[in-house]
Amino acid sequence: MESENNNVILVASDFTPIGEYAVDNAIAMAKLINYKICVLHVINQATKAALKKENKSLEFIYDKLKEISNDIKQKHGIDCDYVAKEGSIFSAIAEVADTIGAAYLFIGTHGKKGIQMLLGSFALKVVKSSPVPIFVLQKMAEGIKYKDVVFPLDIAMGSKQKVKWAITLHKQFQSTFHIFCLNPGDAYMRNRLRADLNQVKRIMEKHNIPHTETFHNHKGPAFSKQVVNFAKEKNADFIMISTDPDKISWSLWGSDDERIIYNQEKIPVMCINAQDLKVIIGGL
């Protein structure tokens, strides 16, 4: 967040309905804050195989990107560019985001199912390589205003540090943050979380950011499940989480990050890599 950006939103599209989710949500944000959009398609082995099967050249990719870009300009009056890059989606998307100085990145997903249940999360790997906050979408924008945000607070690295991005989001969208705090059964951990909560609240109050606080029920469902249920109750525009690229874990049942990102309610999720939160919040 400390580096300057070029007021551009990067959106990855694979020319499927899932890609349309990302484009539609990027348009919604760009309208609210008057940002530009850059549409990206990553050309990989799967792309080349599909083109060969359909007897099409790489020019098809550029024509499709140009079509999407022109449509955004003409229908929505948003300045839009496009780029195609060869490589793996797990590195190419992050590289383009860094090169163009993107402020935000948008990707779509159909959730974790099918082959992803066996091989792990494709979208999560993209999230963990991103140098900028990334929105993961499972549906069209549907009038999203980025006003009501659920802010889970647990003991993970970067959980409380993401309050710095809350400051930015409030300035851009006048957002209200609904803090959902882990409430462990262990007294020591509970006191530690309460101290973190008080620190986050002081920072929000300093910057006049509206917020609420709610504690999770340690005798109830998993924290990630309660976060999603809470977001549904609040009719939240999105859930804001921090992810740690150095702790990429996989299990058949999924990590807490995955359970929130791929939530069945299809609530948008904003992911911020903990490694990009370079300044401790005490310095704010």
C-alpha positions in Angstrom: 0.0 0.0 0.0 2.9 2.3 0.5 3.9 2.4 -3.2 2.1 4.7 -5.5 -0.4 3.2 -8.0 -1.6 4.4 -11.3 -5.3 4.5 -10.4 -5.9 1.4 -12.5 -7.8 -1.8 -11.7 -6.4 -5.0 -13.3 -9.0 -7.6 -14.1 -8.2 -11.1 -15.3 -10.5 -12.6 -17.9 -10.6 -16.1 -19.5 -13.6 -15.1 -21.7 -16.0 -17.3 -19.7 -18.9 -16.3 -17.5 -16.4 -16.5 -14.6 -14.3 -13.9 -16.3 -17.5 -11.8 -16.7 -17.9 -11.7 -12.9 -14.5 -10.1 -12.5 -15.1 -7.6 -15.3 -18.5 -6.6 -14.0 -17.2 -6.0 -10.5 -14.2 -4.1 -11.8 -16.5 -1.8 -13.7 -18.6 -1.2 -10.6 -15.6 -0.1 -8.6 -14.1 2.0 -11.4 -17.3 4.0 -11.6 -17.3 4.7 -7.9 -13.7 6.0 -7.7 -13.0 7.0 -11.3 -10.3 4.5 -12.0 -9.1 3.1 -15.3 -9.4 -0.6 -16.1 -6.9 -3.0 -17.7 -8.2 -6.3 -18.9 -5.7 -9.2 -18.9 -5.7 -12.6 -20.5 -2.9 -15.0 -19.7 -1.9 -17.2 -22.6 -0.8 -20.6 -21.3 -0.7 -24.1 -22.7 -4.5 -24.6 -22.1 -5.1 -21.4 -24.2 -2.9 -22.6 -27.1 -4.5 -26.1 -27.0 -8.0 -24.5 -27.2 -7.0 -22.2 -30.1 -5.5 -25.1 -32.0 -8.6 -27.2 -31.5 -10.8 -24.4 -32.8 -8.3 -23.6 -35.6 -7.8 -20.1 -34.4 -4.6 -18.0 -34.1 -3.4 -15.9 -31.2 -5.0 -12.9 -32.9 -8.3 -14.2 -31.6 -7.1 -13.4 -28.1 -6.2 -9.8 -29.0 -9.5 -9.3 -30.9 -11.5 -10.6 -27.9 -9.6 -8.3 -25.5 -10.1 -5.4 -27.8 -13.8 -6.2 -28.0 -14.2 -6.3 -24.2 -12.1 -3.1 -23.8 -14.2 -1.2 -26.3 -17.4 -2.4 -24.7 -16.3 -1.0 -21.3 -15.4 2.3 -22.9 -18.6 2.7 -24.9 -21.2 1.4 -22.4 -19.7 2.7 -19.2 -17.4 5.7 -20.2 -14.4 4.1 -18.4 -10.9 4.4 -19.8 -9.9 0.9 -20.5 -6.8 -0.9 -21.9 -5.9 -4.5 -22.4 -2.9 -6.9 -22.3 -2.2 -10.5 -23.2 0.8 -12.2 -21.5 2.2 -15.7 -22.0 3.0 -17.7 -18.9 1.5 -19.3 -15.8 -1.6 -17.6 -14.2 0.2 -18.0 -10.9 3.0 -15.6 -11.9 1.8 -13.7 -15.0 -1.1 -12.0 -13.3 1.1 -10.8 -10.4 3.8 -9.6 -12.9 1.3 -7.5 -14.9 -0.2 -6.0 -11.7 3.2 -4.9 -10.6 4.3 -3.6 -14.1 1.2 -1.4 -14.6 1.1 -0.2 -11.0 -2.4 -1.6 -10.4 -4.3 -0.5 -7.3 -6.6 -3.6 -7.2 -6.8 -6.9 -8.9 -10.1 -8.7 -9.7 -10.5 -12.4 -10.6 -13.5 -14.6 -10.9 -14.0 -18.2 -9.6 -16.6 -20.9 -9.7 -15.6 -22.0 -6.2 -13.5 -25.0 -5.2 -15.0 -28.0 -6.9 -14.2 -30.6 -9.5 -10.5 -31.0 -10.2 -9.7 -28.2 -7.7 -10.9 -30.5 -4.9 -8.0 -32.9 -5.8 -5.3 -30.5 -6.9 -6.0 -27.6 -4.5 -7.1 -24.0 -5.0 -6.2 -22.3 -8.3 -7.6 -18.9 -7.2 -5.9 -19.1 -3.8 -2.5 -19.6 -5.5 -3.1 -16.4 -7.6 -4.1 -14.6 -4.4 -0.9 -15.5 -2.6 1.3 -14.2 -5.5 -0.5 -10.9 -5.9 1.4 -7.7 -5.0 -1.9 -5.8 -4.6 -5.2 -6.4 -2.9 -7.2 -8.9 -4.9 -11.0 -9.3 -5.0 -12.2 -12.9 -5.7 -15.7 -13.0 -7.1 -18.3 -15.7 -7.6 -21.1 -13.5 -9.0 -21.9 -10.3 -10.9 -21.6 -7.0 -9.1 -25.4 -6.6 -8.3 -25.2 -3.0 -7.2 -22.2 -3.4 -4.9 -21.1 -0.1 -3.3 -18.2 -1.3 -1.1 -20.0 0.3 1.9 -20.3 -2.5 4.4 -17.2 -4.6 5.1 -16.7 -7.5 7.4 -13.3 -7.4 9.0 -12.4 -10.7 10.6 -9.8 -10.4 13.4 -7.8 -13.4 14.5 -4.3 -14.3 15.5 -3.0 -14.7 11.9 -0.1 -12.6 10.7 -1.5 -9.4 9.1 -5.0 -9.8 10.6 -4.9 -6.5 12.5 -2.4 -4.8 10.1 -5.0 -4.8 7.4 -6.6 -1.9 9.2 -4.3 0.2 7.1 -6.2 -0.8 4.0 -9.4 -0.1 5.9 -8.3 3.6 6.1 -7.8 3.6 2.3 -11.1 2.0 1.6 -13.0 4.3 3.9 -11.5 7.3 2.1 -12.5 5.9 -1.2 -16.0 4.5 -0.4 -16.9 5.8 3.1 -17.0 2.2 4.2 -18.3 1.0 7.6 -16.3 -1.9 9.0 -17.9 -4.7 11.0 -15.2 -6.3 13.1 -15.8 -10.0 13.8 -13.3 -11.0 16.5 -12.1 -14.5 17.3 -13.1 -15.3 20.8 -10.9 -18.3 22.0 -11.8 -20.5 24.9 -8.2 -20.0 26.2 -8.0 -17.0 28.5 -4.5 -15.9 27.4 -5.4 -15.9 23.7 -8.7 -14.2 24.4 -6.9 -11.4 26.2 -4.4 -11.1 23.4 -7.2 -10.8 20.8 -9.0 -8.2 23.0 -5.8 -6.1 23.0 -5.6 -6.4 19.2 -9.2 -5.4 18.9 -8.7 -2.3 21.1 -5.7 -1.3 19.0 -7.7 -1.6 15.7 -10.6 0.3 17.2 -8.4 3.1 18.3 -6.9 3.5 14.8 -10.4 3.5 13.2 -11.6 6.1 15.7 -8.5 8.2 15.0 -9.5 8.2 11.3 -13.2 8.6 12.0 -14.0 5.2 10.5 -17.5 3.9 11.5 -17.2 0.4 12.9 -19.0 -2.2 15.0 -17.6 -5.2 17.0 -18.9 -8.7 17.4 -17.3 -11.8 19.0 -17.4 -15.2 17.6 -18.9 -18.1 19.6 -16.0 -20.5 20.4 -18.5 -23.2 21.2 -20.2 -22.8 17.8 -19.1 -23.6 14.2 -15.6 -22.9 12.9 -14.5 -19.3 12.9 -14.5 -19.2 9.1 -18.1 -20.4 8.9 -19.2 -17.9 11.5 -17.4 -15.1 9.5 -19.4 -16.0 6.4 -22.7 -16.3 8.3 -22.0 -12.9 10.0 -21.3 -11.3 6.6 -24.6 -12.7 5.3 -26.5 -11.3 8.3 -24.9 -7.9 7.7 -25.6 -8.0 4.0 -21.9 -7.1 3.6 -20.5 -6.0 0.3 -17.4 -8.0 0.9 -15.2 -9.7 3.5 -11.7 -8.4 4.0 -9.0 -11.0 4.9 -5.2 -11.2 5.1 -3.4 -14.1 3.6 0.2 -15.3 4.3 2.1 -16.3 1.1 4.7 -18.1 3.2 2.1 -20.4 4.7 0.5 -22.1 1.7 -1.2 -25.1 3.2 -3.5 -27.5 1.4 -5.9 -30.1 2.6 -8.8 -31.9 1.0 -11.2 -30.0 3.3 -9.5 -26.6 2.7 -7.9 -24.0 4.8 -9.7 -21.2 6.6 -8.7 -18.8 3.8 -10.3 -21.1 1.2 -13.5 -21.6 3.2 -14.0 -17.8 3.3 -12.8 -17.2 -0.3 -15.0 -20.0 -1.7 -18.0 -19.3 0.6 -21.2 -20.8 -0.6 -23.0 -17.5 -0.1 -20.8 -16.1 -2.9 -19.9 -13.0 -0.9 -17.0 -11.2 -2.5 -13.7 -11.5 -0.7 -10.8 -9.0 -0.6 -7.5 -10.6 0.1 -4.4 -8.7 1.2 -1.1 -10.5 1.4 0.5 -10.2 4.9 3.9 -9.7 3.4 2.8 -6.5 1.8 1.8 -5.0 5.1 5.3 -3.6 5.7 4.6 -1.0 8.4 3.4 -2.0 11.8 0.1 -0.4 12.7 1.5 1.2 15.8 3.2 3.6 13.4 0.0 5.0 12.1 
